[in-house]
Amino acid sequence: MLKRMKQIGPGALVAAAFIGPGTVTLCSLTGYQYGYTLLWAMLFSIITTLALQEMSARLGVVSQNGLGEAIRSIFKQPIVKALVILLVFSAIVIGNAAYEAGNISGAVLGLEQLAPRLSSRLIAVLLGFLAFVLLLSGKYKLIERLLIGLVLLMSVVFLLTAILTQPNFKEVIAGLFQPQVEKGGWLFVIGLIGTTVVPYNLFLHASAVSERWKRVEDLPQVRFDTIFSILLGGIISMCIIVSAAAVGGSAGPINNAADLAQSLELSLGSAAASFMAIGLFAAGLTSAITAPLAAAFAARGIFGWKKSMTDTKFRLVWMAVLLIGVVVASLGLKPILVIQFAQVANGLILPFITILLMYIMNQGSIMGLYRNENWQNFLAGLILIATLFISGRTLINVF
C-alpha cells in the first residue's frame, strides 16, 4: 500500500481540476440551503466520475495516447473530422479560457482573506506568474507533485473544518444513502454532478497517464491512482457541504465560499476562517494550473501536434488560456457572454464525449484485450442517460 501511495499522480490532477472555486461555492450553497440531504448526489457524482475517468486512464496507458488523439484517429471523413475538432476546441480550449478567470479569482479571494493588505490585482498577476513558471518548465513530474501537495492540503483543511463543525452524523449517513430532493433541489443535483463530471478532465487524465506510465502492466497502479484520488476529491466536496450544513448562516446568508468562511469564524473562531481561506486558495490555484494544461493536451490531441510539453504550439495554448484568466481576474471583469458560450459548449459536448469514449473503449484496434466488458458498457450507458439529462438542463438554464 505504501509503495502504491508513492505512485499517486495523474488521478490527483483530476481531483485538483474538479475541486475549484466553483465546486467550493456550489458545495457551500448546497449545504447551506439543503443541509445534508443532497450528499447522495455528490456520492452519485463520484461514482460517475470514477467510471468515466477509469476508461480515460485505461485508454492512456494502453494506447499511449490522449483522448484527443483517439478521437482524431477514428474520424476519416474531412468534414466530420473538422466539425468534431471545432466542437472539442470550443468546449475545452475556449471554455477553459472562460473559466480560468474564475479559478484565479477564487485563489485571489482566499489569499485576500489571509493577507488583506495585498491588492487583488497584484495577487492575480502573481498567481498567474506562478502558474506560468510551472507550466513553462515543461516538467510534468514537478507540476504533478505540486498539485498532489495542494490536493492533500485541501483534504486536511476541509476534513478538519468539517470535524470542527461537529455535524450530526446520523443525518450525514441518511443524506448519503437516502436520496431525496426538496423543492428546487434538482438544480443543485445537476450542478453537483456537472461540477464533478468535467469533460476536460477526460482529456487531461488520458494524456497525463500516458506521460506517467508506459506499460499495460502498470494498469493496476493506474486504477488505484484513479480510485484513490477521485474518492479523495469527493470527500473534500462532501466535507464542504457538511461544514456549510453544520454552521448554517451564522454570519448571514451563504452565497459563496467567503460567506462560509465568515460563518465559520463566528462559530469556531478566526482559525477556522483562515482554514477555509487556505482551502479556497488551494482550490483556485490547482484549477488555475490544470485548466490551461488540459486545454493544451486537448488541442495537441485533436490537431495532431508533437507529443511534448515543451512544443511551441502546446505552450501557446496554455499561455493564451492563462493570460485571458489573469487579465479578466485582475480587471475584475465578468465575462458573462463568454462563460455562457462555454456552458453551452460543455453542455453539448459532455454526452458527445461520453459516446465517443464508449465507442473508443470498445475498439479492438485501439484497446486490444483491454476493451470494455459488458458491465462497463452497461454502466457507461446509464451514465450517458444522466449526462443527456444534465446537458438538457444546462442548456435550459443558460437560455
C-alpha positions as CSV (number, residue, x, y, z in Angstrom):
1,M,0.0,0.0,0.0
2,L,2.8,2.4,0.9
3,K,4.5,1.7,-2.4
4,R,1.3,2.4,-4.3
5,M,0.7,5.6,-2.3
6,K,4.1,6.9,-3.5
7,Q,3.0,6.3,-7.1
8,I,-0.1,8.6,-6.9
9,G,-0.1,11.0,-9.8
10,P,-2.4,11.7,-12.7
11,G,-5.5,10.9,-10.7
12,A,-4.6,13.8,-8.3
13,L,-4.6,16.1,-11.3
14,V,-8.2,15.2,-12.0
15,A,-9.1,15.8,-8.3
16,A,-7.2,19.1,-8.4
17,A,-9.1,20.1,-11.6
18,F,-12.6,19.5,-10.3
19,I,-12.1,20.9,-6.8
20,G,-12.1,24.5,-8.0
21,P,-13.7,27.7,-6.6
22,G,-16.9,26.8,-8.4
23,T,-17.1,23.5,-6.6
24,V,-16.3,25.1,-3.3
25,T,-19.0,27.7,-3.9
26,L,-21.7,25.3,-5.1
27,C,-21.0,22.8,-2.2
28,S,-21.2,25.7,0.3
29,L,-24.6,26.8,-1.2
30,T,-25.8,23.2,-1.2
31,G,-25.0,22.6,2.4
32,Y,-26.5,26.0,3.5
33,Q,-29.8,25.6,1.6
34,Y,-30.4,21.8,1.8
35,G,-28.3,20.7,4.8
36,Y,-27.1,17.1,4.4
37,T,-30.0,15.9,2.2
38,L,-28.1,16.2,-1.1
39,L,-25.0,14.3,-0.1
40,W,-26.3,11.4,-2.1
41,A,-26.0,13.5,-5.3
42,M,-22.3,14.0,-4.6
43,L,-21.9,10.3,-4.0
44,F,-23.5,9.6,-7.4
45,S,-21.2,12.2,-9.0
46,I,-18.2,10.4,-7.5
47,I,-19.3,7.0,-8.9
48,T,-20.0,8.5,-12.3
49,T,-16.6,10.3,-12.3
50,L,-14.8,7.1,-11.3
51,A,-16.4,5.1,-14.2
52,L,-15.6,7.7,-16.9
53,Q,-12.1,8.5,-15.6
54,E,-11.2,4.8,-15.3
55,M,-11.9,4.5,-19.0
56,S,-9.9,7.6,-19.9
57,A,-6.9,6.4,-17.8
58,R,-7.1,2.9,-19.3
59,L,-7.1,4.5,-22.8
60,G,-4.0,6.5,-21.9
61,V,-1.9,3.6,-20.6
62,V,-3.0,1.0,-23.2
63,S,-2.8,3.3,-26.3
64,Q,-0.1,5.7,-25.0
65,N,-2.3,8.5,-26.5
66,G,-4.7,11.0,-25.1
67,L,-8.4,11.2,-25.8
68,G,-7.9,13.9,-28.4
69,E,-5.5,11.6,-30.4
70,A,-8.0,8.7,-30.2
71,I,-10.9,10.9,-31.4
72,R,-8.8,12.2,-34.3
73,S,-7.9,8.7,-35.4
74,I,-11.5,7.4,-35.6
75,F,-12.8,10.1,-37.9
76,K,-11.6,9.8,-41.5
77,Q,-14.2,12.0,-43.4
78,P,-12.7,15.5,-43.5
79,I,-15.9,17.5,-42.9
80,V,-16.9,15.3,-39.9
81,K,-13.4,15.5,-38.5
82,A,-13.4,19.3,-38.9
83,L,-16.8,19.6,-37.1
84,V,-15.6,17.3,-34.2
85,I,-12.4,19.3,-33.9
86,L,-14.3,22.6,-33.8
87,L,-16.7,21.3,-31.1
88,V,-13.9,20.0,-28.9
89,F,-11.9,23.1,-29.4
90,S,-14.8,25.3,-28.5
91,A,-15.8,23.4,-25.3
92,I,-12.4,22.5,-24.0
93,V,-10.0,25.3,-25.1
94,I,-12.3,28.4,-25.3
95,G,-14.4,27.0,-22.3
96,N,-11.3,26.7,-20.1
97,A,-10.2,30.2,-21.0
98,A,-13.6,31.5,-19.9
99,Y,-13.4,29.6,-16.6
100,E,-9.8,30.4,-15.9
101,A,-10.7,33.9,-14.7
102,G,-13.0,32.3,-12.1
103,N,-10.2,29.9,-11.0
104,I,-7.7,32.7,-10.4
105,S,-10.4,34.9,-8.8
106,G,-11.1,32.1,-6.3
107,A,-7.5,31.8,-5.4
108,V,-7.3,35.6,-5.0
109,L,-10.3,35.6,-2.7
110,G,-8.7,33.0,-0.5
111,L,-5.4,34.8,-0.3
112,E,-7.1,38.2,0.3
113,Q,-8.6,36.9,3.5
114,L,-5.1,35.7,4.6
115,A,-3.3,38.9,3.5
116,P,-6.0,41.7,3.3
117,R,-3.4,44.4,2.6
118,L,-2.4,43.0,-0.8
119,S,-4.4,44.3,-3.7
120,S,-6.5,41.8,-5.7
121,R,-4.9,42.9,-9.0
122,L,-1.4,42.2,-7.7
123,I,-2.4,38.8,-6.3
124,A,-4.0,37.8,-9.6
125,V,-0.8,38.8,-11.5
126,L,1.4,36.9,-9.0
127,L,-0.7,33.8,-9.2
128,G,-0.7,33.9,-13.0
129,F,3.1,34.3,-12.9
130,L,3.4,31.3,-10.6
131,A,1.3,29.1,-12.9
132,F,3.2,30.4,-15.9
133,V,6.6,29.4,-14.5
134,L,5.4,26.0,-13.5
135,L,3.8,25.3,-16.9
136,L,6.8,26.8,-18.8
137,S,9.2,24.4,-17.1
138,G,7.5,21.6,-19.1
139,K,8.3,19.2,-16.3
140,Y,5.3,17.0,-15.8
141,K,6.5,15.5,-12.6
142,L,7.1,18.9,-11.0
143,I,3.6,20.0,-11.8
144,E,2.2,16.7,-10.7
145,R,3.9,16.8,-7.3
146,L,2.8,20.4,-6.6
147,L,-0.8,19.5,-7.4
148,I,-0.7,16.4,-5.2
149,G,0.6,18.6,-2.4
150,L,-2.2,21.1,-2.8
151,V,-4.9,18.3,-3.0
152,L,-3.5,16.8,0.2
153,L,-3.6,20.3,1.8
154,M,-7.2,20.8,0.8
155,S,-8.0,17.3,2.2
156,V,-6.6,18.2,5.6
157,V,-8.1,21.7,5.6
158,F,-11.7,20.7,4.7
159,L,-11.8,17.5,6.6
160,L,-10.6,19.2,9.8
161,T,-13.1,22.0,9.2
162,A,-16.0,19.5,8.8
163,I,-15.0,17.7,12.0
164,L,-14.7,21.0,14.0
165,T,-18.3,21.9,13.0
166,Q,-19.5,18.8,14.9
167,P,-22.0,17.7,12.3
168,N,-25.0,15.4,13.0
169,F,-23.5,12.1,11.8
170,K,-26.9,10.3,11.6
171,E,-28.1,13.0,9.3
172,V,-24.9,12.7,7.3
173,I,-25.4,9.0,6.8
174,A,-29.1,9.5,5.9
175,G,-28.1,12.2,3.3
176,L,-25.6,9.8,1.7
177,F,-27.9,6.7,1.4
178,Q,-31.5,8.0,1.4
179,P,-32.0,10.1,-1.8
180,Q,-34.4,12.9,-1.5
181,V,-34.9,16.2,-3.3
182,E,-36.6,19.1,-1.8
183,K,-38.3,21.9,-3.8
184,G,-35.7,23.5,-6.2
185,G,-33.1,20.9,-5.3
186,W,-32.8,19.3,-8.7
187,L,-30.9,22.3,-10.0
188,F,-28.3,21.7,-7.2
189,V,-28.3,18.0,-8.0
190,I,-27.5,18.8,-11.6
191,G,-24.9,21.3,-10.5
192,L,-23.1,18.9,-8.2
193,I,-22.9,16.3,-11.0
194,G,-21.8,18.9,-13.6
195,T,-19.0,20.4,-11.4
196,T,-17.6,16.9,-10.7
197,V,-18.0,15.2,-14.0
198,V,-15.9,17.6,-16.1
199,P,-15.4,16.9,-19.9
200,Y,-11.9,18.4,-20.0
201,N,-10.7,16.0,-17.2
202,L,-11.2,13.1,-19.6
203,F,-8.6,14.7,-22.0
204,L,-6.3,15.7,-19.1
205,H,-6.4,12.2,-17.5
206,A,-5.6,10.1,-20.6
207,S,-2.7,12.4,-21.6
208,A,-1.3,12.6,-18.0
209,V,-1.4,8.8,-17.7
210,S,0.5,8.4,-21.0
211,E,3.1,10.9,-19.7
212,R,3.5,8.9,-16.4
213,W,3.1,5.2,-17.3
214,K,4.3,3.4,-20.4
215,R,3.3,-0.3,-19.9
216,V,-0.1,-2.1,-19.7
217,E,1.4,-3.9,-16.7
218,D,1.0,-0.6,-14.8
219,L,-2.8,-0.8,-15.2
220,P,-3.4,-1.9,-11.6
221,Q,-1.5,1.1,-10.3
222,V,-3.3,3.4,-12.8
223,R,-6.6,2.2,-11.4
224,F,-5.5,2.5,-7.8
225,D,-4.3,6.1,-8.5
226,T,-7.7,6.9,-10.2
227,I,-9.9,5.4,-7.4
228,F,-7.9,6.9,-4.5
229,S,-7.6,10.4,-6.0
230,I,-11.2,10.8,-7.1
231,L,-12.5,9.4,-3.8
232,L,-10.3,11.9,-2.0
233,G,-11.7,14.7,-4.2
234,G,-15.2,13.6,-3.5
235,I,-14.5,13.6,0.3
236,I,-13.3,17.1,0.0
237,S,-16.5,18.2,-1.7
238,M,-18.6,16.3,0.9
239,C,-16.7,18.0,3.7
240,I,-17.6,21.4,2.3
241,I,-21.3,20.5,2.1
242,V,-21.2,19.1,5.7
243,S,-19.4,22.3,7.0
244,A,-21.9,24.6,5.4
245,A,-24.8,22.4,6.7
246,A,-23.5,22.3,10.2
247,V,-22.8,26.1,10.7
248,G,-25.7,27.3,8.6
249,G,-25.7,31.1,8.0
250,S,-24.3,32.0,11.4
251,A,-23.0,35.3,9.9
252,G,-25.9,35.8,7.5
253,P,-26.9,34.1,4.2
254,I,-24.2,32.0,2.5
255,N,-23.8,32.9,-1.2
256,N,-20.2,31.9,-1.7
257,A,-17.1,30.5,0.0
258,A,-16.3,33.8,1.6
259,D,-19.6,33.8,3.4
260,L,-19.0,30.3,4.6
261,A,-15.6,31.4,6.0
262,Q,-17.4,34.2,7.9
263,S,-19.9,31.8,9.4
264,L,-17.0,29.5,10.4
265,E,-15.3,32.4,12.1
266,L,-18.4,33.3,14.1
267,S,-18.9,29.7,15.1
268,L,-15.4,28.4,15.6
269,G,-13.1,31.4,15.7
270,S,-10.7,33.1,13.3
271,A,-8.5,30.0,12.9
272,A,-11.5,28.2,11.2
273,A,-12.0,31.1,8.8
274,S,-8.3,31.0,7.9
275,F,-8.5,27.3,7.3
276,M,-11.3,27.9,4.8
277,A,-9.3,30.7,3.1
278,I,-6.4,28.4,2.7
279,G,-8.6,25.7,1.2
280,L,-10.2,28.2,-1.2
281,F,-6.7,29.5,-2.3
282,A,-5.5,25.9,-2.9
283,A,-8.7,25.1,-4.9
284,G,-8.3,28.2,-7.1
285,L,-4.6,27.6,-7.7
286,T,-4.9,23.9,-8.6
287,S,-7.7,24.7,-11.1
288,A,-5.7,27.7,-12.5
289,I,-2.9,25.3,-13.3
290,T,-4.9,22.3,-14.6
291,A,-7.3,24.2,-16.8
292,P,-4.6,25.6,-19.2
293,L,-2.8,22.2,-19.1
294,A,-6.0,20.3,-20.0
295,A,-6.7,22.8,-22.9
296,A,-3.2,22.3,-24.3
297,F,-3.5,18.5,-24.0
298,A,-6.8,18.5,-25.8
299,A,-5.6,20.8,-28.6
300,R,-2.4,18.8,-29.0
301,G,-4.5,15.6,-29.5
302,I,-7.2,16.9,-31.8
303,F,-4.8,18.8,-34.1
304,G,-2.1,16.0,-34.1
305,W,0.8,18.1,-32.7
306,K,4.1,16.8,-31.4
307,K,3.8,14.9,-28.1
308,S,5.9,17.3,-26.0
309,M,5.0,19.7,-23.2
310,T,7.8,22.0,-24.5
311,D,6.3,22.2,-28.0
312,T,5.7,25.8,-29.1
313,K,2.1,25.2,-30.1
314,F,1.4,23.4,-26.9
315,R,2.8,26.2,-24.9
316,L,0.9,28.9,-26.9
317,V,-2.4,27.2,-26.0
318,W,-1.9,27.2,-22.2
319,M,-0.3,30.6,-22.3
320,A,-3.4,32.0,-24.1
321,V,-5.8,30.4,-21.6
322,L,-3.7,31.6,-18.6
323,L,-3.3,35.1,-20.0
324,I,-7.1,35.5,-20.5
325,G,-7.7,34.4,-17.0
326,V,-5.2,36.7,-15.4
327,V,-6.4,39.8,-17.4
328,V,-10.1,39.2,-16.7
329,A,-9.4,38.4,-13.0
330,S,-7.1,41.4,-12.5
331,L,-9.6,43.8,-14.1
332,G,-12.5,42.5,-12.1
333,L,-14.5,41.8,-15.3
334,K,-17.3,39.3,-15.5
335,P,-17.2,37.7,-19.0
336,I,-20.9,36.6,-18.8
337,L,-21.3,36.0,-22.6
338,V,-18.1,34.0,-22.9
339,I,-19.0,31.9,-19.9
340,Q,-22.4,31.3,-21.2
341,F,-20.9,30.2,-24.5
342,A,-18.6,27.9,-22.6
343,Q,-21.6,26.4,-20.7
344,V,-23.5,25.8,-23.9
345,A,-20.4,24.2,-25.5
346,N,-19.8,22.0,-22.4
347,G,-23.5,21.1,-22.2
348,L,-23.4,19.9,-25.8
349,I,-20.1,18.1,-25.6
350,L,-20.5,16.1,-22.3
351,P,-22.8,13.4,-23.8
352,F,-21.0,13.6,-27.1
353,I,-17.6,12.9,-25.4
354,T,-19.2,10.1,-23.4
355,I,-20.5,8.4,-26.6
356,L,-17.0,8.8,-28.2
357,L,-15.3,7.4,-25.2
358,M,-17.6,4.4,-25.1
359,Y,-17.0,3.8,-28.8
360,I,-13.3,4.1,-28.4
361,M,-13.2,1.8,-25.4
362,N,-14.8,-1.0,-27.5
363,Q,-12.4,-0.7,-30.4
364,G,-10.1,-3.7,-30.5
365,S,-7.7,-1.8,-32.9
366,I,-7.1,0.7,-30.1
367,M,-7.7,-1.2,-26.8
368,G,-7.0,-4.8,-27.8
369,L,-7.6,-7.1,-24.8
370,Y,-8.4,-4.1,-22.6
371,R,-11.7,-3.3,-24.2
372,N,-14.8,-2.6,-22.1
373,E,-16.6,-5.5,-20.6
374,N,-20.4,-5.8,-20.7
375,W,-20.9,-4.5,-17.2
376,Q,-18.7,-1.5,-18.0
377,N,-20.7,-0.7,-21.1
378,F,-24.0,-1.0,-19.1
379,L,-22.7,1.4,-16.5
380,A,-21.5,3.8,-19.2
381,G,-24.9,3.6,-20.8
382,L,-26.6,4.7,-17.6
383,I,-24.1,7.5,-17.3
384,L,-24.8,8.6,-20.8
385,I,-28.5,8.9,-20.0
386,A,-27.6,11.0,-16.9
387,T,-25.3,13.2,-19.0
388,L,-28.0,13.8,-21.6
389,F,-30.3,14.9,-18.7
390,I,-27.6,17.2,-17.3
391,S,-26.8,18.7,-20.7
392,G,-30.5,19.4,-21.4
393,R,-31.0,21.2,-18.1
394,T,-27.7,23.1,-18.5
395,L,-28.9,24.5,-21.9
396,I,-32.3,25.3,-20.4
397,N,-30.6,27.2,-17.5
398,V,-28.3,29.2,-19.9
399,F,-31.1,30.2,-22.3
